[in-house]
Amino acid sequence: QVHLVESGGGLVQAGESLRLSCKVTASIYSLNSMNWYRQAPGKQREWVATISPSGTTDYAHSVKGRFTISRDDAKNTMYLQMNSLKPEDTAVYYCNTNLPWQNYWGQGTQVTVSS
């Protein structure tokens, strides 16, 4: 059964913007903080951003000031607004929530930033 589904990835030029979405099944939405991770070719998966059920946010240093994580509780959806994109941001982006019984992951959405 699908619990998290990412969308919104694509191919953009450096300096442009994208907004990623993660639709979360209602049964697990807001039970814990939700996260965005990314994995670039040849690299380990890295944490990008976190948002708590109360709306507190945190970001990796590499994206701070450029990316904004948010949530729309009426739609059971969280977002990652990505501005001033750089080629180094190219990766598969995954949404995630870590619950006591299972660490839930989406299938990922590809973001490619050309120079």
C-alpha positions in Angstrom: 0.0 0.0 0.0 1.3 3.4 -1.0 1.7 5.9 2.0 3.8 8.7 0.5 3.9 9.9 -3.1 6.3 12.6 -4.4 5.6 14.7 -7.5 6.9 17.9 -9.1 10.3 17.0 -10.2 11.7 17.9 -13.6 14.4 19.5 -15.6 15.2 23.2 -15.0 18.1 25.6 -15.6 20.3 26.9 -12.9 18.7 29.8 -11.0 15.2 28.6 -11.6 12.7 27.1 -9.1 10.7 24.0 -8.5 8.1 23.0 -6.0 8.0 19.3 -4.9 4.9 17.8 -3.3 4.5 14.8 -1.1 1.0 13.4 -0.6 0.8 11.4 2.7 -1.9 8.9 3.6 -4.1 10.3 6.3 -3.5 7.5 8.8 0.2 8.5 9.3 0.1 12.2 8.5 1.2 14.5 11.4 2.1 11.5 13.7 5.7 12.7 13.6 8.0 15.1 11.8 8.3 14.7 8.0 11.5 15.0 6.0 12.9 15.5 2.6 16.0 13.6 1.6 17.9 13.5 -1.7 20.4 11.2 -3.4 22.7 12.2 -6.2 24.5 9.8 -8.5 27.5 8.3 -6.7 26.6 9.9 -3.4 25.0 8.8 -0.1 21.5 9.8 0.6 21.5 13.1 2.5 18.9 14.9 4.7 17.6 18.1 3.2 14.8 19.5 5.5 12.4 18.7 8.3 9.0 20.0 9.4 7.4 19.0 12.7 3.6 18.6 13.3 3.6 22.1 14.9 5.4 23.6 11.9 8.9 23.9 13.2 11.5 23.6 10.3 15.1 22.9 9.9 17.4 22.7 6.9 20.7 21.3 5.7 23.3 24.0 5.4 23.6 23.4 1.7 20.0 24.5 1.0 19.4 27.0 3.9 18.1 30.3 2.5 17.1 28.7 -0.8 14.6 25.9 0.0 11.5 26.1 2.1 9.6 23.2 3.6 5.9 23.6 4.4 2.7 21.6 4.9 -1.0 21.8 4.1 -2.8 19.8 6.7 -6.2 20.1 4.9 -4.6 18.2 1.9 -2.3 15.9 3.9 0.5 17.2 1.8 4.0 18.6 2.4 6.0 20.7 0.0 9.6 21.6 -0.8 9.9 25.0 -2.5 13.3 25.1 -4.2 14.6 28.4 -5.4 17.9 29.5 -6.9 18.6 25.9 -8.0 22.1 24.8 -8.7 23.5 21.9 -10.7 24.6 20.4 -7.3 21.0 20.1 -6.3 20.5 17.4 -9.0 19.2 14.3 -7.3 16.3 12.0 -6.7 14.3 13.6 -3.9 12.4 11.5 -1.4 9.9 12.3 1.3 10.0 10.4 4.6 8.4 10.1 8.0 10.0 7.9 10.7 7.4 6.2 12.9 8.1 3.7 15.7 6.9 0.7 13.7 8.2 1.7 10.3 10.4 4.2 8.5 8.1 5.3 5.5 9.6 6.5 2.2 8.1 7.6 -1.1 9.3 6.4 -4.4 11.2 9.5 -5.2 11.0 12.3 -7.9 13.9 13.3 -10.1 15.2 16.9 -10.1 17.8 17.8 -12.7 19.4 21.3 -12.8 21.3 22.2 -15.9 24.0 24.9 -16.2 
